[in-house]
Amino acid sequence: MKRIAIALALTAALAACSDSADDEETSETTEITESETEENSSEETTTASSDPACEEKAAQFYTKGSANADLDDPVSEATCQGDVFVVTANGIPDYTYIETSPGQPRDQNISYEIPANPTPAAEKTEVPRLGQAAVTLGGIPIYGPTEGTGGDVESLPGILSECGSHNGPTGFHLHLLGTSSETDCIFTPEEVASGPQLLGYAFDGYPIYSGNDQYTSSWELTDESLFATDTWSAHTYVEGSGDLDQCNGLLDDDGSYAYYTTDTFPYILGCYYGEVDLTGNTPGGGEGGDRPERPEGEERPEPPTE
């Protein structure tokens, strides 16, 4: 009888140990599951908090690959950081480079911070006379209509390639959107004729589309004598004379603003429609070196308001 009792006691003890082990295993499994759930929840929260508009714009920056065997491979990409997308590029074209001035395009080590959600400005900001004003999706800096002389870029025949770009002391850049059936540019003539194509973004965050075949500028050449020396003073914005506003853009039917390229002055940007901080994106300088100074007491007129 004693042996039977001992056996029964041992069996009960083993069963108790087994139940305890099962409870511990269940507890550990529960803790792991809860930990994984918290991690997944954190990841989902992080993903949900990212700005879809910023991610969409950042994904648009890319190059079509090398188009010039004797140049570095082009680089253009963008990432979202808070409420801006940061464009990093080397300024090497992903279309055929045609030499119109001495020297070849070199790595510019570009970094631009552009608002992901642009805001209309209470007052328009003028475009830099020389230096970067915007950037293409392929990472090419976009300059205004002024050359190093202070005059219009079109006042110097042959200085631009068919694509509207050239190399200068500050690096390769675009002044206007040109196309050619003889060589590849950013867009083909057929693409531009078919409708607006997304070219890039201005530093205020608003997009720039091709519009050469769809829209006309509202700026008019009113003093031809200044065309080769001071193109901004040579032109006057005449509201309603063309399709676009003084910044060379318009609001579409759903209230979204965009700039459009045109065949005539200011070619790409007439001013900034949105709030813009140029301190980090425009280092200054241009084809002629430093920004030319105006004579003492003479100021460039403020861009007109709508």
Buried (B, 14 or more C-beta within 10 A) or exposed (E): EEEEEEEEEEEEEEEEEEEEEEEEEEEEEEEEEEEEEEEEEEEEEEEEEEBEBBBEBBEBBBBEEEBBEEBBEBBBBBBBEEEBBBBBBBBBBBBBBBEBBEEEBBEBEBEBBBBBEBEEBEEBBBBBBBBBBBBBBBBBBBBBBBBBBBBBBBBBEEBBBBBBBBBBEBBBBBBBBBBBEEBBBBBBBEBBEEEBBBBBBBBBBBBBBBBBBBBBBBBBBEEEEBBBBBBBBBBBBBEEEBBBBBBBBBEEEEEEBBBBBBBBBBBBBBBBBBBBEBEEBBEBBBBBEEBBEEEEEEEEEEBBEE
